[in-house]
Structure formats: C-alpha cells, structure tokens
Amino acid sequence: MLLLAALGTTGAWAQTGKIAGRVVDAETGEPLPGVNVVIEGTTVGATTDIDGYYTIINVRPGTYTLRASFVGYVPQVVENVQVDIGLTTEVNFALRPTAIGLEEVVVQAERPIVQPDISASIANIDAAVIEALPVATDVVQVIGLQPGFEPGLVVRGFGGNQVAFLLDGMNLADPRTNAPFTGVSFTAVEEVQAQTGGFTAEYGNVRSGLINVVMKEPRTNRYTVDAILRYAPAQPKTFNGDANDRDFFWMRPYFDPEVAMIGTEAAWDDWTERQYPKFEGWEEAANDYPANNDSDPSNDVTAAQLQKAYEWMTRKNTGIDDPEYQIDATITGPVPAIGASLGNLRFLVSHRRTQSAYIIPQRRRTYRDYTTQAKLVSDIAAGAKLELVGLWSKRKGLVRPIAIDQGATSTMLSGDPPAYPWDWRYDLENRILGDDGVEGHVARAALYGDWVINPMDIDYALYGAKFTHALTPNTFYEVQLQRVQTDYLTGHIPPRNPDPVVCVTPEPAILPIDDPACQAPNVIRLNEAPFGYESKGAQDGLSANGLRIGGHGGAAFDTSSVSRWVINASLTSQVNRYLQIKGGFEFHLSDYQMNYGEYDPFFVHHANPTYRWHRKPQQGAAFLQSKLEFKGLIANLGVRLDYFNPSGKWYVYEPYDRAFTAVFGVDKLDEVLSKEPVDKQLTLSPRLGISFPVSANSKLYFNYGHFRQMPDPVPLFEIERINTGAVARIGNPNLPLQKTVAYELGFEQNLFDMFLLRLAGYYRDVSNQVRFINFQSIDGEVNYWVARPWNYGDVRGFELSLAKDRGRWIQGFINYTYMAWKGGNFGFEYNYENLVAQQNYLLTSTDHYQSKPVPEPYARVNIDLVTPEDYGPNYNGMRPLAGWRLSLLGTWRAGQVLTWTGQQLVAGGSPIRGIEQNVQWKDYYNLDLRLSKTFNMKFGEVQFFMDVSNVLNLRYMDRMSGFTGADDLLDYMKSLHLPANTFEGLENPPYQFIPGNDQPGDYRKPGVEFVPIEVCPPAGCQPVGDEPTRPLYYQDGTYYSYTGSEFVEADPDFVKKVLDNKAYIDMPNADYLTFFNPRRVYFGLRISF
C-alpha cells in the first residue's frame, strides 16, 4: 500500500512537493521507528526509519491533514498542512504513550514564514490569495503583481517567448512564436507558482520567468462547482469621446459652421489650423466636383449635399456599445456509473470565455476568447496513475497587414488598453492606425471604415497524457506525451457591393436608393462604402482630401498550421533523508507549415510579401538534478544537456548573391544555389541553487545558471517573396541557441511571526539574440534581410518585498523593484556593396552603439481588509458584518527614459551622437479596488463583488496614439518647458525653449484654452502668426503680450494662470486617443459548492 506514497496527480516536471519530518516520543524525546504517517482521505503515506524520520514524496500542491499512528501511542493529527510545488513541508510529531482518558490529539500546522529550501525568488499563490485581488479572472494579471513581474509577463526586463508557462506540467508554448498561451480557466486553478530565476535543470527553453499552474484535483467521492461572472457595462475606454465627435480631428474642419463651407485657411488662425487637417471648404469642393464641371447644369450638386454625403461616409459608430465580461466555471467529481470500476476515474471540466471591446471598432468590434479544459484521472493500479489532459481555445480578433511585412501575423490585437502610457504592445498608432499616425489615409480609413484591419482566428489545442508509477515508497517515474497545435486563419474582408444604396438630395437629405427622389439627376448616389473590401485605391470623391475607401488595407492572409510533439520522462528517488535525485530526458518534434503574407494586386508598387515554407526542427535534452537537505544547507545542483537540430539543408550564398534578384528569386533558388546540411547544436548548462538557513526565521540564498532557448522559427526558416519575385528576407537556421547567464543573491527574514521580508539582487547577461542585417548590391537589385546572433544586453537590479499572508483582519504586500538594463549590437545593420555608400553610412551610424543603462523602477502595494466569518451579530445564522473584504491595489511605475533630439523622440539608442536618454516620460500611478461580501449558504458559498479600476480617475497621456503625425509630436515637445540641461551634450540646442520642469507626458488641464508661448530671438520679439495678439512672448525670463502695435510686459496674474494650468502645452491633435483607462466598474458573482 505504501507504494502509493509516491503518487499524486503530478505534472511531468516538478508539479509536486513533499512532506518530511520526524516522530519522537513526547516524554523522552527518543525517535520512534515504524510509525505510520498518512495523508488522511488517501492511501498516501510513509513509515518512519530507525531514527524516526519519514518522507512522503510526490504530493500535489494543496492543503492536507496528516495522521501519525503507532501501537501503544495516542494518534496525532495535524491539520492545514500546506504543500507547494517543488518544496519540502516539514511536519514533526511528538506522540504520547496510551493512557486512560487520552484521545486523539489534533493540532494545527503553521506554515513557516521563511521556507528554508527555496533557493530562488519564488512566489506560491494559492486560490484564496488569487480570489482576493482586484483583477480580472486572468492568471497572468495575478502573476504580474509579484516582484520582478510587469504586465504582459515581462520578467526582470524580458518576457514573451522567454517565459515558460506550464499547466499541470505541460508546456503551453505556441510553437510558432514560443510565446506562452495563458488563457487558462481561473476557477480550475489550485495554485500558481511564479519564479523569476534559479530554474532547476529540468526546465528548458526558458530564460526569463517560469510559471507553474496546478489545476484542481477532482475528488473521488463528491462533485464540486465553481463559477464566476464578471461584467462591466459598455463605456468608452478613453476620456475624450470618439471619432464621431464633431470636434475630432477628422470631423471639425468638415462640420464646424465657422470653416466648413469656406475652408480652414479662411477662418482659423495659425495655431488652430495646426490642430486639424487642411480643408478647402465645401464650396470649393463643389466648384471642383466633376458633375458641376460638365455641360449639363441639371446634375449640379450643392456644397451642402457634399457635406451630407461626407456625413454618410463617416456614419460608422466609432463608440463602444459592447460590454466586457469574463465567464469562468469548473466542475469536478467522479465519473458517474463507471468511475469506481475504472480506478476511481474522476474528471475536471472548465470553460472560460471573455469579451473586450476594441478602442477603435472594426468589422469585429470586440476581441473574444473561448477556452475549454478537461482532464481525467485514474488510479489504474496500485502505485500507478494515469492522467489525460485536453485544452481547446479559440481567439477571435484582428490583425493589421503591417504585421505580415514583419513576419508576425500571430500578433493578434486584443481589446486591452495600454498597461502604461508608453506601452508599445498596445500602440494603436502603429498597430491599427498605420505608421503615419491619425493624419494618414490608412488611419482615417480604419477609423471610419471596416476594411483596413483583417479579422483573425487562432485555434490552439493541447492533448496530453501522463503516467506516474511508484516503484518503491521512495522512487517513482513519470512519462508524459503531449501534442500542441496552433491553426491560424486570417482572411480578406468580404467585397463591397458597388451598387448604390442611398442618395443625397438637394435639401440635403439621405434617402434609400429606391425612393423616387433618388431618380433626379442632381443627387449624389452612394454605395455602402466605406464598408466592405475594395482592392482599387480610391477616395470618396467629395473633396480634395477625401476619405480613402479602397486599397492599402485588408490584404493580409494566413492559413499557417504549426504543431509540436513532446515526450519526456523522469525518474525521482529519495535516496535518503538528505538527498533526492531526479533525472530525465525530453524530445520535441515541431512541424511548421507556414503560409502567410499580403495580397494587394492593385498596388504593384507594394512589396506584397508572401511566406511559404515547411520545416521540421527537432529539440532534445537530458538533465540530472539533485536536492541536498541538511539543517544548515539546502542545495539544488543540476546540469542540463540541450540538443537542437534545425533539420535538413540550407542555401549557400555570398552576401550580394545575384540569386536573390528578381531575375532568379525565390522560384529558382533551388536551381541556382547549392545547399549544405544545417548545423546541429549541443550545449551544456550548469544550474546551482543554495539556501543557507541562518535560523528558523531567516536565510540567505544564491543561485546561478546558464539557460538556453531555441530562437523564433521565423528568423530561422523564413523566405520572403515580394511582388517582383526577388528575395527580401531569408532565414538563418544556423543561429545558435539564445543564451542567458543569471546570478541571484537573496535574503529572507521573518518579522514578528507575521511578515516575510525578502531582498534579492540579480544580474542577467543575455547573448546570441537575433538581429536583422540588410545587404544591398551596387545596383540595388539585391536587397534582403537576414538574421544574425548579434544582439546582446544585460539587466541588473534588486527587489524588496514585505508580505503578510496571515491574520484575521488584514493581509497584503508591498514590493519594490529597481531594474536597469543596457544593450547593443555587434556589426552594422546596413551593408552596402558600394564602398562609398558604406563609408557614408559608417560616418553617421549609431546602431552599433551600446546603450547607457536605463533605470526602470516600479512598486506595488496591496492592502486586504477582511471581517472574519464569526464577526458581528448572528441573525438566524446570518452575520451581516462578517465576510466583507476590501482589497486595495496601488501601482507606481517610473516613466520611460527617452532620447529627445529636437526632431525625434525615441526609446533605446540615440539616433545622433552627443545626447542620449535626456528626457523621461511622466511617472505612472494607479489605484484599483475590490469590495466583496461572501455568504455561507447551506449548499456552499456565494460571493458578490465589485471591482473598480483607476479609482481616482487619473489621466495619463499616451505616448503613441494621440499624435496625428510627426509634426504634431514636434509641436507638443517644443511647447514643453523642459529642464535647462536637456541638450547639454550638444554644442548648441536644436531650438530655443523656455526652461522649466516639464516632462513628456505633462498635459494642459482639461477645458483650458490653448495659449501659445513664442520664444523671442536674441534680437527681440516680433509678432508671430496671423493673430499675433493671441500668444504670449518670452525673452530672458520675462513674458510679454502684443497689443497690436507694441510689446508690453504681460499681466503677472494671467501668466501665473497660464503656467499653473499648463495652458501653453500644444496638446496632441487626436484628443480622443490621447488619454486611456478612465475609471471603470465591474460587477461580479461567484458561486462555489
């Protein structure tokens, strides 16, 4: 029976923990051999050795009751024994001899505040902690609150495909990008372990962070249900209306009575004109309208008709009408009728669906995510357990064709607003609106049409089987087989029906096309544009700067299918009470069937890139890991051997090979270039983690390791064919495995038996990262990009956290992370066969410079106030004051460090020599809360909750999306009163500015009228603009006003008001896309039984 001691429903890689301790005689202190220690409700247990020690290995994370019994002694029960992933829980017993009147002794286990065997920065988050936080039903948001983590699974400066995300031991990486799938069911989670470093040798293809998610264990004797609904009514995601507002950038010039008919130049001053696009006016547009310039006066249309027709063209509802919600439910229990006869067969089924509205609605107005999880568990024999796992997900969103050009069509747009004001992952300007900003014709078409951004579906499926077999009470092995597959479908927008559907009559009025009035010659007949796809480039024809209604969008396609088989096995043995050894292997076989690109045949000057390739790379690994546990030292020692075979052969070519020209190109590469076998790689990675318990209340820990990872498959294998047939990008399958070398030193201290203080310092050296290099021949016919392992960087920092996870009334945490990173590139980005062009490039290039260290500190605080279940008066079993919970979550993040040259505002390395990182975006602060009330009912628990995001309704100006173009950004930056030393690295400042304390991200107070301030040249002030009395003028610390005939010192009170309100800041022109995340309230219900 004790063979089952090694069992739990375990994932293949460190999804379990263990319980260990000693049993002694309570009166003499002598060890008791032969004592049975069993986890109640199971057959899992162990027997103490001659020295009274026992070890129960392979225990699933969770809370248990432990029972020790021995002939002649009173049994003892220890409740609330908490087991965590990969850790040892120590439980000691002191048994009393049997005597008359003595009954079974029950005690409560106390989890140590300082866990002695942790040799890395690890957070174990159980379901109760997750439930209390004011976040969506999203595991990733919970993880993102831990020290070292930032939104989007960025871990100590790096994220995305450097993070491993495991569900019951199965890796949820998307084979196409190596990025993790994270949309797991919230209610299915038993425990989450988040680790920022010190990964043991069993973990591969991970360099930044490790997330272990353990699903609930279905019970053999009862059913459980847990369901959550979280709902927020439809509301704007920005502070300033939407694109239909008559004051918006693309609306006011066309509808403002002051200028709509006569044009912007005729009525507005220079400063107002800068805020909007130039428009000639509807009267001038009518003069130029084709029907008004033929020989038939009967078909002439009026300016008012053209304006009404533009109203039809901009009729799209750009507001948000869809609510946001998360629905998540899990059912567990024994399989009816046949479960008992099939090894206590039990099941878990979960379903999760979410909806979030797009800030800029397209043909799809919302992003939707559907995930279903299931698992079956069977004790197929004594000491043997089988688990079958499945996960199926469908994501329905949007993708912009520009992503195709970069080979990244898997980058689906979600409905999430930016996490920070400078968060490039939610950059609407580049990901929806286009490179030219809101003023570009693509952006305008995306705002008012539905044909620019393609709909995209991603189907993700995981199938897995795990078998665990205990050979002895101290030894067991695991075998796991899994297959993941991701299918992509990006399709064209349905074509537009060219037939007219409405007409605009002279009144003017918009009428259905079948109305008799539409038969008149002087009407404007309009089809369903700007809805539906039209490949030919066209504008609405209503004015000189008309709305684009065809071409330059909606041209993406993607029917790629990627799969990966993974088999791994391991053997774990508790050799003695001091030493546990684990060894194993794994093998991956991936299958990339890639077919994606852009099809825009009307625009022959577009590259129309297409990618079609099929490869089957292989990965393998073997590892050996040991854990030594002594009283004053716990050591995790391991080594990992990684193997990578890109498989097959690859092209042999010279840097400026003519095979890449349109004369030969993709179609003839196999004919004109020879091939040779690709390189196979074998690397050895040591791993070390040591914990030094200084006392029962403190410890030091250190870890060190080498971590390697396969590069993304796109730079390995891609071949890009453009419309001429030439090769524009070619893969490099001989790229080495990307490498991170990491060190960490930490200290933990128990304070007052209530708080855990942790301080950790770390350093990471990152190398062999991909950098794309361009080669251009003398005649320009050869022009392609290829990947090289020439990008490097390092990040260093420290984390300070104070956590309180016990107490009846108050719990919470506070953490602070200081991080600084720098990076650079080897070699040069551009390589010209023309030596003169190459020399000119080298004289000005900075792309090989190493950046200065960039500090990026951030902090979070959570205060969780609880009224205990037995608090307050009892009315027939109801306690109205009990079960209340108020959880407050505060966030601070230092602003992004940038380089402002006077002409460009950039992150990373400076584009010019002399200055770098001379400005910093305004810091970010936020406060969220959750208020909940739990009712204990006869059937279970019912909880009502309310989440409020951005409680204080703070505004933060987005760095990306509100600027309508490069000139708009320049106008904003030059209006700021930056510190006097901003350009001290240059011989002369690029422009004259007023010194002050402004930062990028500062803004004019809402409702305050713009008051321009002009800096006078040294020779003296001169009137500026066509309304020179409007601005203030500044010279040598003094502000002046222009009366129309002379300059006089400005009214000090007026100047103070202008400066206090920052009325001088020239705000971004697209005001509705400038401030995101207004206060939002979510209502929720959770039922558990």
Secondary structure, 3 states (H helix, E strand, C coil): CHHHHHCCCCCCCCCCEEEEEEEEECCCCCECCCCEEEECCCCCEEECCCCCEEEEEEECCEEEEEEEECCCECCEEEEEEEECCCCEEECCEEECECCCCCCCEEEECCCCCCCCCCCCCEEEEEHHHHHHCCCCCCHHHHHCCCCCEECCCEECCECHHHEEEEECCEECECCCCCCECCCCCCCCEEEEEEECCCCCCCCCCCCCEEEEEEECCCCCCCCEEEEEEEEECCCCCECCCCCCCCCCCCCHHHHCCCCCCCCHHHHCCHHHHCCCCCCCCHHHHHHHCHHHHCCCHHHCCCHHHHHHHHHHHCCCCCCCCCCEEEEEEEEEEECCCCCHHHCCCEEEEEEEEEEEECCCCCCCCEEEEEEEEEEEEEEEECCEEEEEEEEEEEEEEEECCHHHHCCCCCCCECCCCCCCCCCHHHCHHHHHHCCCCCCCHHHHHHHHCCCCCEEEEEEEEEEEEEEEEEEECCEEEEEEEEEEEEEEEECCCCECCCCCCEEEECCCEEEECCCHHHHCCCCEEECCCCCCECCCCEECCCCCCCCEEECCCCCEEECCEEEEEEEEEEEEEECCCCEEEEEEEEEEEEEEEEEEEECCCCCCCCCCCEEEEEECCEEEEEEEEEEEECCCCEEEEEEEEEEEECCCEEECCCCCCHHHCCCCHHHHHHHHCCEEECCCEEEEEEEEEEEEEEECCEEEEEEEEEEEECCCHHHHHCEEECCCCCEEEECCCCCCCEEEEEEEEEEEEEECCCEEEEEEEEEEEEEEEEEEEEEECCCCCCEEEEEEEEEEEEEEEEEEEEEECCCCCEEEEEEEEEEEEEEEECCCCEEECCHHHHHHHHHHCCCCCCCCCEECCEEEEEEEEECCCCCCCCECCECCCCCEEEEEEEEEECCCEEEECCCCEECCCCCCCCCCCCEECCCEEEEEEEEEEEEECCCCEEEEEEEEECCCCCCCECCCCCCCCHHHHHHHHHHCCCCCCCCCCCCCCCCCCCCCCCCCCCCCCCCCCCCCEEECCCCCCCCCCCCCCCCEEEECCEEEEECCCCEEECCHHHHHHHHHCCCCCCCCCCHHHCEECCCEEEEEEEEEC
